Amino acid sequence: MQQIETQDSFSVVIPLFNSWEAATAAVESVLIASLDFDVEIIVVDDCSNSFSGKSEFFELANQNRIKILKTRRNSGPGVARNVGIQEAKKDYIVFLDSDDELKPNFFTAMLATIESQTKPDVIAFDYELVGKTLDLKVQRYDLDLIADSAFLNYVAHRCDGSAILAIYRRKFIQDNSLEFEEGIFEDLLFMAKVYVKCEDLKVVPEALYRKNIRKDAITSSIDETKASTYLANWEKVANLAKLELVEDRIINDGKAVAAISR
């Protein structure tokens, strides 16, 4: 099918660790959604040690010219995403977890928003939760907050910190040297920096992403190490917020000061 002529294109970055079977469904969802669009798919293997479903995945990848890269050592999804960012060649970057899926109208909605605006740095969108006994459309409570004073609302814990729920202009990421931390809860500081640097953020109040609920997901359980990492990353966010306040790059109101002084 002939592609729609447009200068706006998309790089979909999928970090993967031992989830070859799930990643097959993730990639297939991108292929369905991107039939009429200029989209490259970059899968980054974070040194998987399981081969279940790998041959089927590679067959799909070879048939569709999907790029498969590998991290130097197992470092978490953030480092894998960084590898994908460095490889990306298109205008906008999409982060898709290997066990999730894009809705069929994902790129249609993204391109419509891009063309109706002046090439936003970031476009946030809604999502739906999917499980064996669950198919739930979730209305994000924070889209209006993101559109208005995103960073202040973020440090006050009023906004979602998931990097997968937005797309990012590649030039915006490059110009601001944005990258993910190693390990888990890697989104927290990345999204804080995004909200600080972003001067043009748009929202699409439509569920365009299917997030699958898994019992074995990294963040589905908590232990002392995970809790410590989570708090340490939020401390980095708080330090960034304090720096921004000192430099007068955000509004210094009572709510913001209270939020970062906890």
C-alpha positions in Angstrom: 0.0 0.0 0.0 1.3 3.4 -0.9 2.4 5.5 2.0 0.8 8.9 2.8 3.3 11.5 1.8 4.4 13.4 4.9 7.6 14.6 6.4 6.5 13.4 9.8 7.7 9.9 10.6 8.0 7.7 13.7 10.5 5.5 15.4 9.0 2.9 17.7 11.5 1.8 20.3 10.7 -1.5 22.1 13.0 -2.7 25.0 12.9 -6.4 25.5 14.0 -8.9 28.2 12.9 -12.5 27.8 9.5 -11.5 26.4 9.8 -12.7 22.8 6.3 -14.1 22.6 4.7 -10.9 24.0 7.0 -8.8 21.8 5.6 -10.5 18.8 2.1 -9.2 19.6 3.6 -5.8 20.3 5.3 -5.6 17.0 2.3 -6.9 15.1 0.2 -4.1 16.7 2.7 -1.6 15.3 2.7 -3.1 11.9 -1.1 -3.0 11.8 -1.2 0.7 13.0 1.5 1.8 10.6 0.3 0.4 7.3 0.0 3.9 5.7 2.7 5.7 7.6 6.5 6.1 7.7 7.4 4.0 10.7 10.6 2.2 11.8 10.6 -0.4 14.5 13.6 -0.8 16.7 13.7 -3.7 19.2 16.5 -3.6 21.8 17.2 -6.9 23.6 18.5 -6.2 27.1 20.6 -9.4 27.2 17.8 -11.9 27.4 18.6 -15.4 28.8 15.4 -17.1 27.6 14.8 -18.3 24.1 11.1 -19.2 24.3 9.4 -17.6 21.2 12.6 -16.1 19.9 12.7 -18.0 16.6 9.1 -16.9 15.8 9.9 -13.3 16.7 13.0 -13.3 14.5 11.0 -14.7 11.6 8.5 -11.8 12.0 11.3 -9.3 12.3 13.1 -10.5 9.2 10.0 -10.4 7.1 9.3 -6.8 8.1 12.9 -5.4 8.2 12.7 -4.7 11.9 16.0 -3.6 13.5 17.1 -5.8 16.4 19.8 -4.4 18.7 21.3 -5.5 22.0 22.6 -3.8 25.1 26.2 -4.6 26.2 24.9 -6.0 29.5 21.5 -6.3 31.3 20.8 -2.8 32.5 17.1 -2.4 32.5 14.6 -0.9 30.0 15.9 2.6 30.3 19.4 1.8 28.9 17.7 -0.3 26.1 15.6 2.7 25.2 18.7 4.9 25.1 20.2 2.5 22.6 17.0 2.8 20.6 17.1 6.6 20.7 20.6 6.6 19.4 19.6 4.4 16.5 16.3 6.3 15.7 16.2 8.2 12.4 12.5 9.4 12.3 10.9 12.6 13.4 9.1 11.3 16.5 10.0 8.6 19.0 7.4 6.2 20.4 8.3 4.1 23.5 6.4 0.8 23.5 6.9 -1.8 26.2 7.3 -5.3 24.8 4.2 -6.7 26.5 1.9 -3.8 25.5 0.3 -2.9 22.2 -0.6 0.2 20.1 -4.2 0.8 19.1 -4.8 0.5 15.3 -5.5 4.3 15.0 -2.4 5.3 17.0 -0.4 6.9 14.1 -3.6 8.4 12.5 -4.3 10.3 15.8 -0.6 11.3 16.2 -0.2 12.6 12.7 -3.5 14.5 12.9 -2.3 16.3 16.1 1.1 17.0 14.6 -0.4 18.5 11.4 -2.9 20.6 13.3 -0.2 22.1 15.5 3.3 23.4 15.0 5.2 20.2 15.5 4.8 19.8 19.3 7.8 18.6 21.3 5.6 16.1 23.2 2.2 14.6 22.6 0.6 12.8 25.6 -2.4 10.5 25.2 -4.8 8.2 27.1 -4.6 4.4 27.4 -6.6 1.3 28.4 -5.7 -1.5 30.7 -6.0 -5.1 29.4 -5.9 -8.4 31.4 -7.2 -11.9 31.2 -10.4 -10.8 32.9 -10.2 -7.1 32.3 -10.6 -4.8 29.4 -10.9 -1.4 30.9 -10.7 2.0 29.2 -8.9 4.3 31.6 -9.5 8.0 31.5 -6.3 9.7 32.5 -6.9 12.1 35.3 -3.8 14.2 34.5 -4.1 15.2 30.9 -5.4 18.7 31.7 -2.7 19.0 34.4 0.0 18.1 31.9 -1.3 20.6 29.4 -1.1 23.3 32.2 2.0 23.6 34.3 3.2 20.0 33.7 6.4 20.2 35.8 4.7 21.7 38.9 2.0 19.2 38.8 4.5 16.4 38.3 6.6 17.2 41.3 3.4 17.5 43.3 2.6 13.9 42.3 -0.4 14.8 40.3 0.8 13.5 36.9 1.6 10.1 35.6 5.3 9.4 35.2 5.2 6.8 32.4 7.3 7.6 29.3 5.2 5.2 27.2 2.2 7.5 27.4 3.5 10.1 25.1 5.6 10.5 21.9 8.6 12.8 21.7 10.1 14.8 18.9 13.5 13.3 18.3 15.1 16.8 17.8 13.7 17.8 21.3 15.3 14.7 22.9 18.6 15.3 21.1 18.7 19.1 21.8 18.2 18.6 25.5 20.4 15.4 25.8 17.6 13.5 27.4 18.2 9.9 28.4 17.0 7.3 30.8 18.6 6.1 34.0 19.9 2.6 34.5 17.7 0.2 36.5 14.1 0.3 37.4 11.7 3.3 37.8 13.8 4.8 35.0 10.9 6.9 33.8 10.7 9.2 36.9 13.7 11.5 36.3 13.3 11.3 32.5 9.8 12.6 32.6 10.7 15.3 35.0 13.4 16.6 32.6 10.9 16.3 29.7 8.4 18.5 31.6 11.1 21.0 32.5 12.5 21.4 28.9 9.2 21.0 27.0 7.9 24.3 25.6 5.2 22.8 23.3 3.2 19.9 24.8 -0.2 18.7 23.4 -2.6 16.1 24.7 -4.9 13.7 22.9 -7.8 12.6 25.2 -8.2 9.2 23.4 -7.1 5.7 24.4 -4.3 4.9 21.9 -2.2 2.5 23.9 -3.1 -0.9 25.3 -1.3 -1.6 28.6 -1.3 -5.3 29.5 -1.4 -6.2 33.2 1.1 -8.9 34.1 1.7 -10.5 37.5 5.4 -10.8 36.8 6.0 -7.2 35.8 8.8 -5.5 37.6 6.6 -2.9 39.3 3.8 -5.4 40.2 5.4 -6.2 43.5 7.5 -4.2 46.0 10.5 -5.1 48.1 13.1 -3.1 50.0 15.4 -2.7 47.0 12.6 -1.5 44.7 11.3 0.9 47.4 14.8 2.3 47.9 15.3 2.8 44.2 11.9 4.5 43.8 12.6 6.9 46.7 16.2 7.6 45.4 14.8 8.5 41.9 12.2 10.8 43.4 14.9 12.5 45.4 16.7 13.3 42.1 13.4 14.7 40.8 13.1 16.9 44.0 16.7 18.1 43.5 15.9 19.0 39.9 12.8 20.9 41.1 14.8 22.9 43.7 17.4 23.8 41.0 14.6 25.0 38.7 13.1 27.1 41.4 16.4 28.7 42.2 17.0 29.5 38.5 13.5 31.0 38.3 12.7 28.7 35.3 9.3 27.7 36.8 6.8 29.7 38.9 7.8 29.7 42.6 4.4 29.3 44.3 3.6 27.8 47.6 2.3 24.6 46.2 5.5 23.8 44.3 7.7 24.6 47.3 5.5 22.5 49.6 5.6 19.6 47.1 9.4 19.4 46.8 10.1 20.1 50.5 8.3 16.9 51.7 
